[in-house]
Amino acid sequence: MTVQPALAPRAAAAAAAGAFPLRLAGAVHRTFPEGTARIDDAFSVRHFADLTTLYGVEPRPEVAARGTGNSFAGMSAALLAELSPEPVETELVVVAHTTPDLDCRLAAVTALSVLVPGDPQVLTVADCGSAAPFVALEVAGRYVRRHGYRSAAVFVLDQATLPYETGRDLAGDAGAALLFTADGGAGELAVRRASGATAEDVAALAPRLLAELGCGPDTPLVLGPALGAGPALPGHTGRRLPAPAGLPASATLTELLAEAERAPHEDRLALLDHDPETGELSACLLRRDA
């Protein structure tokens, strides 16, 4: 049995508050134009035929035949190139997504294990709905604490070229990437989540999660698409910023990063997201005064 060392009091308090154990060193986000990857080759046709038959989903072969898209591996490589001017040795890489990848033959984590310097440990987080980026941050934080890592990166990806009915109105291909180091100068990120939350529970749970993070009354708040104008938050007077619909994994995090660029004077920015299908309520705070 491996016995983990106890956290120092300050580190323990930060962990309890949901703070990521490393500081934010860099962040990028972007939408992608139509890609060059195709899924109308013989292997892909068989692959999607098997999937749609197995799950009883209506196939859309015309989608594969008429267009091209972006694979998660390709998007990850592009985000990585923008994330830091110089390659940074990174000990942990976590990829989060909600929609399936365009091409299953080269996973993003496999590509990043080669592209990212430092021979990183790589993980994927999926099947968490719109909570995927926040689950990824939690998982990454736990691995950092457990192994004493001093660098980590989280990639959050969406892609919309799916040759079968999804029941979703997807907006396109997009992604965000976060780099954390021990001495990062872009601030501190913290996450709190609640599981099993219905739409009726949000009004009671949201103020608690935001308060636990340290969200002030005038902190600008990004709201996930399912929240509309957002729940009543007694005493909160800050601006409310709607995240775009159709990007189930990256929308709220991307809007948070975009607002950080638009409003460099804001010391704190928060987001709140609810996924009615999974019942996950997620809150996140970016502190640039920490």
C-alpha positions as CSV (number, residue, x, y, z in Angstrom):
1,M,0.0,0.0,0.0
2,T,1.3,3.5,-0.9
3,V,0.8,6.1,1.8
4,Q,0.4,9.6,0.4
5,P,2.0,12.5,2.4
6,A,-0.4,14.8,4.1
7,L,-1.0,18.2,2.5
8,A,0.4,21.3,4.2
9,P,-2.3,23.3,5.8
10,R,-2.4,26.0,3.1
11,A,-2.4,23.4,0.3
12,A,-5.2,21.4,2.1
13,A,-7.3,24.6,2.4
14,A,-6.8,25.4,-1.3
15,A,-7.7,21.8,-2.3
16,A,-10.9,22.0,-0.2
17,A,-11.8,25.2,-1.9
18,G,-11.4,23.5,-5.3
19,A,-8.3,25.5,-6.3
20,F,-6.1,23.9,-8.9
21,P,-2.7,23.0,-7.3
22,L,-0.7,24.8,-10.0
23,R,-1.0,28.3,-11.3
24,L,-2.4,29.2,-14.7
25,A,0.5,29.9,-17.1
26,G,-1.3,30.3,-20.4
27,A,-4.6,29.8,-22.1
28,V,-5.8,29.8,-25.7
29,H,-9.2,29.2,-27.4
30,R,-10.3,29.2,-31.0
31,T,-12.9,28.1,-33.4
32,F,-11.8,26.0,-36.4
33,P,-12.8,26.4,-40.1
34,E,-13.7,23.4,-42.2
35,G,-11.0,20.9,-41.8
36,T,-9.3,18.5,-44.2
37,A,-9.9,15.2,-42.5
38,R,-12.4,12.9,-44.3
39,I,-14.5,10.1,-43.0
40,D,-15.7,8.6,-46.3
41,D,-13.0,5.9,-46.6
42,A,-13.8,2.2,-46.4
43,F,-12.7,1.9,-42.8
44,S,-14.8,4.8,-41.6
45,V,-17.9,3.7,-43.6
46,R,-17.8,0.3,-41.9
47,H,-17.0,1.9,-38.5
48,F,-20.0,4.2,-38.6
49,A,-22.3,1.6,-40.0
50,D,-21.4,-0.7,-37.1
51,L,-22.0,2.1,-34.6
52,T,-25.3,3.2,-35.9
53,T,-26.6,-0.4,-36.2
54,L,-25.4,-1.2,-32.6
55,Y,-27.0,1.8,-31.0
56,G,-30.1,2.0,-33.3
57,V,-29.2,5.5,-34.5
58,E,-30.2,6.9,-37.9
59,P,-27.2,7.1,-40.1
60,R,-26.4,10.2,-42.3
61,P,-24.1,8.9,-44.9
62,E,-24.4,12.2,-46.9
63,V,-22.6,14.0,-44.1
64,A,-19.5,11.8,-44.6
65,A,-19.7,11.9,-48.3
66,R,-20.0,15.7,-48.8
67,G,-17.6,17.2,-46.3
68,T,-14.5,17.3,-44.3
69,G,-13.9,18.0,-40.6
70,N,-11.3,18.5,-37.9
71,S,-10.1,15.6,-35.8
72,F,-9.4,16.1,-32.1
73,A,-5.7,15.3,-32.8
74,G,-5.5,18.0,-35.4
75,M,-7.2,20.6,-33.2
76,S,-5.1,19.7,-30.2
77,A,-1.9,20.2,-32.2
78,A,-3.1,23.6,-33.3
79,L,-4.0,24.7,-29.8
80,L,-0.7,23.4,-28.5
81,A,1.2,25.5,-31.0
82,E,-0.6,28.6,-29.8
83,L,-0.4,27.8,-26.1
84,S,3.2,28.8,-25.5
85,P,5.8,30.6,-27.6
86,E,8.3,27.9,-26.7
87,P,7.7,24.2,-26.1
88,V,7.1,23.5,-22.4
89,E,7.9,20.2,-20.8
90,T,4.6,19.0,-19.3
91,E,4.1,16.1,-17.0
92,L,0.4,15.6,-17.4
93,V,-2.0,16.2,-20.3
94,V,-5.8,15.7,-20.0
95,V,-8.2,15.9,-23.0
96,A,-11.9,16.5,-22.4
97,H,-14.7,16.2,-25.0
98,T,-18.4,15.6,-25.2
99,T,-19.0,14.8,-28.8
100,P,-17.1,11.9,-30.3
101,D,-13.9,12.4,-32.3
102,L,-14.2,12.7,-36.0
103,D,-11.6,9.9,-36.6
104,C,-11.1,7.2,-34.1
105,R,-7.8,6.0,-35.5
106,L,-5.6,8.6,-33.8
107,A,-6.8,9.8,-30.4
108,A,-5.8,13.3,-29.3
109,V,-4.0,11.9,-26.2
110,T,-2.0,9.6,-28.4
111,A,-0.9,12.5,-30.6
112,L,-0.2,14.8,-27.6
113,S,1.9,12.1,-25.9
114,V,4.3,12.6,-28.9
115,L,3.9,16.3,-29.5
116,V,4.2,17.5,-25.9
117,P,7.7,17.6,-24.6
118,G,8.4,15.8,-21.3
119,D,6.9,12.3,-22.0
120,P,3.7,13.3,-20.2
121,Q,1.1,11.0,-18.6
122,V,-2.0,11.4,-20.8
123,L,-5.7,10.9,-19.9
124,T,-9.1,11.5,-21.6
125,V,-12.3,12.6,-19.9
126,A,-15.6,12.0,-21.8
127,D,-19.3,11.1,-21.3
128,C,-19.7,13.9,-18.7
129,G,-21.8,16.2,-20.8
130,S,-21.0,19.9,-20.5
131,A,-19.2,19.2,-17.2
132,A,-16.3,17.6,-19.1
133,P,-13.8,20.4,-18.8
134,F,-14.5,20.8,-15.0
135,V,-14.2,17.0,-14.4
136,A,-11.0,17.2,-16.4
137,L,-9.7,20.0,-14.1
138,E,-10.6,18.0,-11.0
139,V,-9.0,14.8,-12.3
140,A,-5.9,16.8,-13.4
141,G,-5.7,18.5,-10.0
142,R,-5.8,15.2,-8.1
143,Y,-3.1,13.7,-10.3
144,V,-0.9,16.8,-9.8
145,R,-1.3,16.5,-6.0
146,R,-0.8,12.7,-5.9
147,H,2.4,12.7,-8.0
148,G,3.8,16.1,-7.2
149,Y,3.7,17.2,-10.9
150,R,4.9,20.8,-11.5
151,S,3.2,21.2,-14.9
152,A,0.0,20.1,-16.5
153,A,-2.2,20.9,-19.6
154,V,-5.9,20.5,-20.2
155,F,-7.5,20.5,-23.7
156,V,-11.2,20.9,-24.2
157,L,-12.6,20.0,-27.7
158,D,-15.8,20.1,-29.7
159,Q,-16.4,18.8,-33.3
160,A,-19.7,18.7,-35.2
161,T,-19.1,16.4,-38.2
162,L,-21.1,13.3,-37.2
163,P,-22.6,11.1,-39.9
164,Y,-25.6,10.1,-37.8
165,E,-28.4,11.7,-35.9
166,T,-27.2,13.1,-32.6
167,G,-30.3,14.9,-31.2
168,R,-28.1,17.9,-30.7
169,D,-27.8,21.2,-32.5
170,L,-24.0,21.5,-32.9
171,A,-22.4,24.7,-33.9
172,G,-19.0,23.7,-35.2
173,D,-15.5,22.8,-34.3
174,A,-13.8,24.6,-31.4
175,G,-11.4,24.1,-28.5
176,A,-9.6,25.6,-25.6
177,A,-6.3,24.7,-23.9
178,L,-4.9,25.6,-20.5
179,L,-1.3,25.3,-19.3
180,F,-0.5,25.2,-15.6
181,T,2.9,25.5,-14.0
182,A,4.2,26.1,-10.5
183,D,5.0,29.7,-11.2
184,G,2.4,30.6,-13.8
185,G,1.6,34.3,-14.0
186,A,-2.0,34.2,-15.4
187,G,-3.8,33.6,-12.2
188,E,-5.4,30.8,-10.3
189,L,-8.3,28.6,-11.3
190,A,-10.8,26.8,-9.0
191,V,-13.7,24.5,-9.6
192,R,-16.6,23.3,-7.6
193,R,-19.3,20.9,-8.7
194,A,-22.5,19.3,-7.6
195,S,-23.9,16.1,-9.0
196,G,-27.6,15.0,-9.4
197,A,-28.8,18.6,-9.6
198,T,-32.1,19.2,-11.3
199,A,-33.1,22.5,-12.9
200,E,-35.1,23.2,-9.8
201,D,-32.0,22.6,-7.6
202,V,-29.9,25.1,-9.4
203,A,-31.3,28.2,-7.6
204,A,-30.3,26.8,-4.2
205,L,-27.0,25.1,-5.2
206,A,-25.5,27.8,-7.4
207,P,-25.1,30.5,-4.7
208,R,-23.4,28.0,-2.4
209,L,-20.9,26.8,-5.1
210,L,-20.0,30.3,-6.1
211,A,-19.6,31.5,-2.5
212,E,-17.3,28.5,-1.8
213,L,-15.1,29.6,-4.7
214,G,-14.9,33.2,-3.5
215,C,-17.1,34.8,-6.2
216,G,-17.8,38.4,-5.1
217,P,-21.1,40.3,-5.6
218,D,-19.7,42.2,-8.6
219,T,-17.8,39.3,-10.2
220,P,-18.8,38.9,-13.9
221,L,-20.5,35.6,-14.4
222,V,-20.5,33.4,-17.6
223,L,-23.7,31.3,-17.9
224,G,-24.0,28.0,-19.7
225,P,-26.6,27.8,-22.4
226,A,-29.0,25.7,-20.4
227,L,-29.2,28.4,-17.7
228,G,-30.7,31.1,-19.8
229,A,-30.6,34.4,-17.8
230,G,-29.4,32.4,-14.9
231,P,-30.7,31.7,-11.4
232,A,-31.5,34.3,-8.8
233,L,-28.3,35.1,-6.9
234,P,-29.1,37.3,-4.0
235,G,-26.7,40.2,-3.8
236,H,-24.9,39.5,-7.1
237,T,-24.7,42.6,-9.2
238,G,-22.0,41.6,-11.7
239,R,-22.5,41.3,-15.4
240,R,-23.9,38.1,-16.8
241,L,-22.4,36.8,-20.0
242,P,-24.2,34.0,-22.0
243,A,-22.0,31.3,-23.4
244,P,-22.9,30.3,-27.0
245,A,-25.0,27.2,-27.6
246,G,-23.9,24.3,-29.8
247,L,-20.4,23.7,-28.2
248,P,-21.2,21.4,-25.4
249,A,-17.7,21.0,-24.0
250,S,-15.9,24.2,-24.7
251,A,-18.6,27.0,-24.7
252,T,-18.4,28.2,-21.1
253,L,-14.7,27.9,-20.6
254,T,-14.1,29.6,-23.9
255,E,-16.4,32.5,-23.0
256,L,-14.6,32.8,-19.6
257,L,-11.2,33.0,-21.4
258,A,-12.6,35.4,-24.0
259,E,-13.9,37.7,-21.3
260,A,-10.5,37.6,-19.5
261,E,-9.0,39.0,-22.7
262,R,-11.7,41.6,-23.2
263,A,-11.6,42.8,-19.5
264,P,-8.0,42.7,-18.3
265,H,-9.0,45.0,-15.4
266,E,-11.3,42.3,-13.9
267,D,-9.4,40.5,-11.1
268,R,-12.1,37.7,-10.8
269,L,-14.3,36.1,-13.4
270,A,-16.7,33.2,-12.7
271,L,-18.8,30.8,-14.7
272,L,-21.8,28.6,-13.9
273,D,-22.9,25.7,-16.1
274,H,-25.7,23.1,-15.7
275,D,-26.3,20.0,-17.8
276,P,-29.9,18.9,-17.4
277,E,-29.2,15.5,-19.0
278,T,-26.4,14.5,-16.6
279,G,-27.5,16.7,-13.6
280,E,-24.0,18.2,-13.3
281,L,-23.8,21.7,-11.9
282,S,-20.3,23.2,-12.4
283,A,-18.9,26.5,-11.1
284,C,-15.4,27.9,-11.9
285,L,-13.5,31.0,-10.8
286,L,-10.5,32.6,-12.4
287,R,-8.6,34.7,-9.9
288,R,-6.0,37.1,-11.2
289,D,-5.5,38.8,-7.9
290,A,-4.1,35.6,-6.3
